[in-house]
Amino acid sequence: MKITVIGAGNVGATTAFRLAEKQLARELVLLDVVEGIPQGKALDMYESGPVGLFDTKVTGSNDYADTANSDIVVITAGLPRKPGMSREDLLMMNAGIVREVTRRIMEHSKNPIIVVVSNPLDIMTFVAWKQSGLPKERVIGMAGVLDSARFRSFIAMELGVSMQDVTACVLGGHGDAMVPVVKYTTVAGIPIADLIPADRIAELVERTRTGGAEIVNYLKQGSAFYAPAASVVEMVESIVLDRKRVLTCAVSLDGEYGIDGTFVGVPVKLGKNGVEQVYEIKLDQSDLDLLQKSAVIVDDNCKMLEAPFT
Ligand code: TXD
């Protein structure tokens, strides 16, 4: 198993380190445009092997030839929003980066599974899929695992129970358009509505929706990376070990939930072939409306990216 992580920033480097520690790959390549950073971070990780007790061969590079024959590629490359830059500007810039990165990946790997992390997530997943020419089962966006993890951690904190017993269902787009589904959120099978008053649940839902901004406000520069990296690794692990985990991921829908051809977060089964099943769960009309609204936002943005896919 060979895994490449594109982007040696906060999320990319943390993801690579967790993957190495878990020995999920024989070979792990960390690639970035900036010279020296991926090489330095990869060597540092490799040197932790004797202490962390792993044998994964971690290398850093600026050359896509080193990513040749990757089984899985994680794309975290992107630019953060700078002062004076609109969301639209950021969208265009990151779309250009993700398109170029995907093009280069595909020159050296025939049939990888691509996990997209770069923002705006759902749209960047569409861009990577379109550029790669891969079947839709092999291009998957990470957001739902993170959003669910945030909701789960807030519920565990609220009730003083183990995180392990809390499962949450957060669908839809990443960001404002996410759809936390309270009905399918439980503690050891007990619906949270039986454990937490409705007004308090609404507050936890709101905290989940703004979870990314909460971290940004603390950090001032940069955004969350520990929980995002852990979420990527959970997805990669399910693929590498063919665990068939059921996780919320951004995938291209094919009529499920009345949505066609748009990437949006829904529960899927992840195994060695990527997305092995999309689950169409019964939603209340209000949640379904939100999910469809979420898909319309993603779709509108994808249409805005008019540059040709070559
Ligand atoms: O839930 C989610 N999907 C997210 C998404 C959770 C957290 C972060 N999310 C997004 O991931 C975030 O908004 C960014 O778009 C990406 C990466 O976040 P990170 O925090 O790692 O950003 P950094 O630290 O700025 O790292 C980005 C790296 C940096 O080292 C750049 O030099 C590199 O990307 N970069 C490139 N690498 C390769 N090729 C190109 N063209 C390139 N451009 C920039």
Boltz pocket constraint, residues with backbone or C-beta under 6 A from the ligand:
constraints:
  - pocket:
      binder: B
      contacts: [[A, 6], [A, 7], [A, 8], [A, 9], [A, 10], [A, 11], [A, 12], [A, 31], [A, 32], [A, 33], [A, 34], [A, 76], [A, 77], [A, 78], [A, 79], [A, 80], [A, 97], [A, 100], [A, 101], [A, 116], [A, 117], [A, 118], [A, 119], [A, 120], [A, 121], [A, 142], [A, 143], [A, 146], [A, 174], [A, 222], [A, 223], [A, 224], [A, 225], [A, 228]]
      max_distance: 6.0
